[in-house]
Amino acid sequence: CPRLSRILLLGCQSITDFGLTAVARGCPLLRQLMLNGCKGLTDGSLIALSRHCVALETVSAVSCDFLGSPGLTALVEAAHRTLLKVRISISCAVEGETVRRLSQRFPTVSIQVV
């Protein structure tokens, strides 16, 4: 799937970091990724995306309870040239200070905590 640009995995309870890392490696031109409700993902998934997906524009990870500040930081720092929007749950382990710091450093990236 090297040319795949959009993936929606809404409510996919069985996806893990291992699976999403394989997707990230195989889809370097991924632009839009919706992971809402994928409860098996951790920061490892966001780190894999930051390493392998060079064209990301939108990532939505609402209700992914094990995503936190390290993963969000890696993603935004690596993809800030193309990344436009990240949506993440308030229930995630993302610290408010991390969101503020990233928003100041990368003002072109909209980080929405819902």
C-alpha positions in Angstrom: 0.0 0.0 0.0 2.8 2.5 -0.7 0.4 4.9 -2.4 -2.4 4.7 0.2 -3.2 8.1 1.5 -6.1 7.6 3.9 -7.0 4.9 6.5 -10.0 4.8 8.8 -9.7 2.3 11.7 -12.6 3.6 13.8 -13.3 1.4 16.8 -10.9 -1.3 15.7 -10.3 -3.0 19.1 -7.9 -5.5 17.7 -5.3 -3.2 16.2 -2.0 -3.1 18.2 1.2 -1.1 18.0 2.7 -4.0 16.0 -0.1 -3.8 13.4 0.0 0.0 13.1 3.8 0.0 12.8 3.5 -2.4 9.8 0.9 0.0 8.3 3.3 3.0 8.9 6.2 1.2 7.3 4.1 0.1 4.3 2.3 3.4 3.7 4.9 6.2 3.8 2.6 8.6 1.9 -0.2 8.3 4.3 -1.9 11.7 4.7 -5.0 11.0 6.8 -5.3 8.5 9.7 -8.4 8.0 11.9 -7.8 5.8 14.9 -10.8 6.8 17.1 -11.6 4.1 19.6 -8.6 1.9 18.9 -8.0 1.0 22.5 -4.9 -1.2 21.9 -2.6 1.5 20.8 0.2 3.1 22.8 2.8 5.8 22.2 4.7 3.2 20.2 2.1 3.7 17.4 2.5 7.5 17.2 6.3 7.1 17.3 6.2 4.6 14.4 4.0 7.1 12.4 6.5 9.8 13.1 9.4 7.7 11.8 7.7 6.3 8.7 4.9 8.5 7.4 6.4 11.7 5.9 3.3 13.2 4.5 0.8 13.1 7.4 -1.7 15.9 7.5 -4.4 14.7 9.9 -4.4 12.2 12.7 -7.4 11.6 14.9 -6.9 9.4 18.0 -10.0 10.1 20.1 -10.7 7.5 22.8 -7.3 5.8 22.5 -6.7 5.7 26.2 -3.0 4.7 26.2 -1.6 7.4 24.0 0.3 10.0 25.9 2.7 13.0 25.7 5.8 11.1 24.4 3.9 9.8 21.4 2.2 13.1 20.6 5.5 15.0 21.0 7.3 12.5 18.6 4.5 12.8 16.0 4.3 16.6 16.0 8.0 17.2 16.1 8.6 14.8 13.2 5.7 15.7 11.0 5.2 19.4 11.7 6.0 20.4 8.1 3.0 18.6 6.7 0.8 18.0 9.8 -2.2 20.3 10.0 -4.4 18.7 12.7 -4.2 16.2 15.6 -7.2 15.3 17.6 -6.7 13.3 20.8 -8.9 12.5 23.8 -8.7 14.4 27.1 -8.8 11.0 28.7 -5.5 10.1 27.2 -2.3 10.6 29.2 -1.5 13.8 27.4 -0.3 16.6 29.7 -1.7 20.0 29.2 1.8 21.5 29.3 2.8 19.3 26.4 0.0 20.6 24.3 0.8 24.2 25.2 4.5 23.7 24.4 3.9 22.0 21.1 1.3 24.6 20.1 3.8 27.3 20.7 6.7 25.6 18.9 4.6 24.5 15.9 1.8 27.1 15.5 0.8 25.7 12.1 -0.3 22.4 13.7 -3.8 22.4 15.3 -3.8 20.2 18.4 -7.3 19.6 19.5 -7.9 17.9 22.9 -11.5 16.7 23.0 
